[in-house]
Amino acid sequence: MDMVTILSYSERIDLQLELATLANEITNKLSGNSISAVIGYGIKDKVDVLSKNFDKVFVIDSEDLKLFNPITYANVLLNIVNNTKPDIILISDTKRGGAIASALSALLDTGCITEVTKVELVNDDLVIYRGAYGGLGLAQTKILTSPKIIAVKPGSYPRPTAIKNGIIEEMKVDIKKPEIELVEFRAKETGARLNESDVVVVAGRGVKKKDDLQMLEDLAKILGGVVGCSRPLSADLGWCPTWVGMSGVTIKPKLYIGVGVSGQIQHIAGIRDSKIIVAINIDPTHHI
Ligand SMILES: Cc1cc2nc3c(=O)[nH]c(=O)nc-3n(C[C@H](O)[C@H](O)[C@H](O)COP(=O)(O)OP(=O)(O)OC[C@H]3O[C@@H](n4cnc5c(N)ncnc54)[C@H](O)[C@@H]3O)c2cc1C
């Protein structure tokens, strides 16, 4: 790869900034341009911070984008792709980002790797890393087609310090009426942003009653942290909106405290980069 063009998209500005770190890491090594796309309705105020971290920011602001539809958003991105001819497309691997990445991959008939945690440049080629075997291993992969679509797990890269003075360009796109109509949109309770806190106290199945979560909330409050759950407490019992682990949120806090968590590999995959790991458990063999 000589000159590279990298297009980044996330529906969340904080994650766009994480993508900026990766995009700029690559464009600093190979020369090239980092571009970001901001898509939605009433989003123009969000672009300033991005122009300080990307060479160019495209803004597509339209009432037709008020309700999220992955195919519509992928089609808008396709317009930007046709316009900028990127070599690499970075998308944050949120629920929405994952849906857009796969739809865009189909529209462009190109390779896409999801749940990516690291991208390395080796002899001018990208080596893309993602977890394998439930977090026991790390798969090294390559995309052989172009553009390469890489869906990056939130929290995999730090946010950059502003270094650019990028151009902001509003773009008009013909937005096709989607083939699927969204009848109603109801926001889900998201709870605390687990991957943004220095201290995370996680409740596992050892916490027997929902009311006992209050003890963990009290502990988290004293430590200036937040409370999360293992998957069974969230997915099966519905006590927390999200869970920590391989199929949930990846966290890297300074302090992780697992209360009644057995430390199954799928859970550990999401916490293994925590600085200090404390386990509170009645079974001494169930340590994390
Ligand atoms: C494809 C797949 C993806 C998955 N992804 C995730 C994921 O992202 N995150 C996740 O968490 N799980 C995930 N799981 C589930 C995972 O395999 C485990 O089932 C889960 O992590 C176990 O949760 P737990 O530790 O809360 O419960 P358990 O394994 O039941 O452990 C409960 C623990 O509490 C202890 N305990 C009991 N009573 C007390 C007490 N009074 N005081 C202190 N300790 C006590 C026990 O000794 C035990 O260690 C996934 C599974 C699959 C198949």
The ligand as a Gaussian input file, in Angstrom:
#p B3LYP/6-31G(d) Opt

LIG

0 1
 C      -21.089000     -18.102000      23.373000
 C      -21.087000     -17.714000      24.836000
 C      -20.775000     -16.398000      25.151000
 C      -20.754000     -16.023000      26.506000
 N      -20.434000     -14.728000      26.809000
 C      -20.358000     -14.351000      28.089000
 C      -19.959000     -13.027000      28.443000
 O      -19.673000     -12.196000      27.596000
 N      -19.936000     -12.727000      29.766000
 C      -20.244000     -13.614000      30.768000
 O      -20.188000     -13.244000      31.948000
 N      -20.616000     -14.870000      30.457000
 C      -20.688000     -15.251000      29.158000
 N      -21.078000     -16.520000      28.854000
 C      -21.533000     -17.402000      29.962000
 C      -20.362000     -18.055000      30.699000
 O      -20.001000     -19.257000      30.064000
 C      -20.746000     -18.380000      32.160000
 O      -21.904000     -19.172000      32.147000
 C      -21.008000     -17.143000      33.008000
 O      -19.934000     -16.230000      32.894000
 C      -21.158000     -17.568000      34.465000
 O      -21.622000     -16.470000      35.188000
 P      -21.364000     -16.365000      36.746000
 O      -19.891000     -16.417000      37.013000
 O      -22.120000     -15.176000      37.192000
 O      -22.130000     -17.642000      37.309000
 P      -21.600000     -19.035000      37.848000
 O      -20.667000     -19.674000      36.896000
 O      -22.817000     -19.808000      38.252000
 O      -20.762000     -18.655000      39.154000
 C      -21.310000     -18.203000      40.350000
 C      -20.160000     -18.054000      41.348000
 O      -20.654000     -17.495000      42.559000
 C      -19.984000     -18.127000      43.636000
 N      -20.825000     -17.931000      44.814000
 C      -21.963000     -18.587000      45.148000
 N      -22.468000     -18.106000      46.292000
 C      -21.637000     -17.127000      46.693000
 C      -21.615000     -16.252000      47.815000
 N      -22.561000     -16.300000      48.739000
 N      -20.612000     -15.366000      47.915000
 C      -19.623000     -15.308000      46.981000
 N      -19.587000     -16.127000      45.911000
 C      -20.583000     -17.013000      45.761000
 C      -19.793000     -19.551000      43.189000
 O      -18.737000     -20.176000      43.910000
 C      -19.459000     -19.368000      41.722000
 O      -18.075000     -19.224000      41.530000
 C      -21.090000     -16.934000      27.520000
 C      -21.405000     -18.254000      27.185000
 C      -21.399000     -18.640000      25.858000
 C      -21.738000     -20.063000      25.509000

